[in-house]
Amino acid sequence: MNLTQSEIDLDLGSVTMSCSTDEIATVLAGLLREMRSAAPFIRPDERDVLRQIMAHDSGALAVAEVFPDFARGSEAHTTLRKLRTAQFIRPAGRDCWDPHEHIEIRPFARVVWDRLGEAGVFGDPPALDEDDVDLALPGADDPVEESEPEPAPARKGKRAGAQWDEGDVLDFLNDEDTKG
């Protein structure tokens, strides 16, 4: 078979399959979309568990090593099921979770985790560098409730309820009260 440059032969073990790069990209994008659509349902403590699992090789951890008191129907069981639904893990042997079952990391999850990182999967905002400075006032991003505005406190030489204007920005330099 004569392949163009945009086609790849994939050795899948028992079979070889030819795919175009567009087909491969479509499949990978679909898997990533599925993973990301489940991500909002994974709680922070469950992400901690996922980090612990992803820090090991696939199959290295047994369920009881992650959840010592594991029981079917428990919160731990729900966490494993959610991480499985999100395409991160699966039971390594049988098709159900039990304390002695090893946790297999799905190959796609390993590639995505290693290439995009946790933030790339969960859509977290990028972390600020130490050199970056957030100049927003505390609470600037908090939702604003619609209510009657509170009057500004009376200041020396200003009438009560006066509105802030640009001239006020440097008034503190001229206030007698602030000079030490």
C-alpha positions in Angstrom: 0.0 0.0 0.0 1.3 3.4 -0.9 0.9 5.9 1.9 1.0 9.6 1.6 3.0 11.7 4.1 -0.3 12.5 6.0 -0.9 8.8 6.7 0.7 6.7 9.5 0.8 2.9 10.0 0.0 2.2 13.6 1.3 -1.1 15.0 -1.5 -2.0 17.5 0.0 -5.4 18.5 -2.2 -7.9 16.8 -3.1 -5.7 13.9 -1.6 -2.7 11.9 -3.9 0.1 11.0 -3.3 3.0 8.6 -4.8 6.3 9.6 -4.5 9.9 8.3 -3.1 12.4 10.7 -6.5 14.1 10.6 -8.2 10.9 11.7 -5.7 10.5 14.6 -6.2 14.1 15.6 -10.0 13.7 15.6 -9.8 10.6 17.8 -7.4 12.2 20.3 -9.4 15.4 20.4 -12.6 13.4 21.1 -10.9 11.6 24.0 -9.6 14.8 25.4 -13.0 16.4 25.1 -14.5 13.4 27.0 -11.9 13.8 29.7 -12.4 17.5 30.0 -16.2 17.2 30.1 -15.9 14.9 33.2 -13.2 17.1 34.8 -15.6 19.6 36.5 -17.2 16.8 38.4 -14.0 15.7 40.0 -13.6 17.3 43.5 -10.3 18.7 44.7 -9.7 15.7 47.1 -10.3 13.4 44.1 -7.7 15.4 42.1 -5.3 14.7 45.0 -6.0 11.0 44.6 -5.5 11.3 40.8 -2.1 13.1 41.4 -1.0 10.3 43.7 -1.9 7.7 41.1 -0.3 9.6 38.2 2.9 9.9 40.2 3.4 6.1 39.7 3.7 3.7 36.8 0.5 2.1 35.5 -0.5 -0.9 37.7 2.0 0.0 40.5 -0.6 0.8 43.0 -3.3 -1.4 44.4 -6.6 0.2 45.5 -5.8 -0.5 49.2 -2.6 1.5 48.9 -4.6 4.5 47.9 -7.7 3.8 50.0 -6.7 1.6 53.0 -10.4 1.2 54.1 -11.8 0.7 50.6 -15.3 -0.8 50.4 -17.7 -1.1 47.5 -20.3 1.6 47.6 -18.1 4.0 49.6 -16.8 7.5 48.7 -13.5 5.8 47.6 -15.4 3.6 45.2 -17.2 6.6 43.8 -13.9 8.4 43.3 -12.4 5.4 41.4 -15.5 5.2 39.3 -15.4 8.9 38.5 -11.7 8.8 37.5 -12.6 5.8 35.3 -15.4 7.6 33.6 -13.1 10.5 33.0 -10.8 8.2 31.1 -7.9 8.4 33.5 -7.8 4.9 35.1 -9.4 1.4 35.0 -9.0 -1.8 37.0 -5.9 -3.6 35.8 -7.4 -7.1 36.0 -11.0 -7.8 36.4 -13.6 -5.3 35.5 -14.4 -4.1 39.1 -12.8 -2.4 41.9 -11.7 -4.2 45.1 -8.9 -3.6 47.6 -6.4 -5.9 45.9 -7.1 -4.7 42.4 -4.2 -2.8 40.8 -5.0 0.6 39.2 -4.1 0.8 35.5 -3.5 4.3 34.1 -5.0 4.5 30.6 -2.3 5.1 28.0 -4.1 8.2 26.6 -4.3 9.7 30.2 -0.6 9.1 30.7 0.3 10.9 27.4 -2.1 13.8 28.1 -0.9 14.1 31.8 2.7 14.1 30.7 2.3 16.4 27.7 -0.4 18.9 28.9 -0.1 18.5 32.6 -2.9 18.6 35.1 -3.8 22.2 34.3 -4.1 21.3 30.6 -6.6 18.6 31.4 -8.7 20.5 34.0 -8.4 23.9 32.3 -6.9 25.6 35.3 -5.6 29.1 34.8 -1.9 29.3 34.4 0.0 29.8 37.7 1.6 33.2 38.2 5.4 33.4 38.0 7.1 34.8 41.1 7.9 37.9 39.0 4.2 38.4 38.0 2.3 40.8 40.2 -1.5 40.8 40.5 -2.4 44.4 40.7 -6.1 43.9 41.3 -7.5 45.1 44.6 -8.6 42.3 47.0 -12.1 41.3 46.1 -12.0 43.1 42.7 -13.0 39.9 41.0 -15.8 39.1 43.5 -19.4 39.2 42.1 -21.0 42.5 42.7 -24.4 42.6 44.4 -26.7 45.2 43.1 -27.6 47.5 46.0 -27.6 51.1 47.0 -24.1 52.5 47.0 -22.8 53.5 50.5 -21.9 57.1 50.9 -18.1 57.8 51.1 -16.9 58.7 54.6 -16.5 62.4 55.3 -12.9 63.6 55.0 -11.3 66.8 56.1 -12.2 69.5 53.7 -14.7 67.3 51.8 -18.4 67.1 52.3 -19.9 63.9 53.4 -21.0 61.6 50.5 -18.6 63.3 48.0 -17.7 61.1 45.1 -14.2 60.0 44.4 -12.5 61.9 41.6 -9.0 61.7 40.1 -7.8 64.7 42.2 -8.5 62.5 45.3 -5.8 60.0 44.3 -2.9 62.1 45.7 -4.8 63.9 48.4 -3.3 61.7 51.0 0.1 63.3 50.3 -1.3 66.7 51.4 -3.3 65.5 54.5 -1.9 66.8 57.7 -3.1 63.6 59.5 -0.9 61.3 57.6 2.4 63.1 58.1 4.5 61.7 60.9 
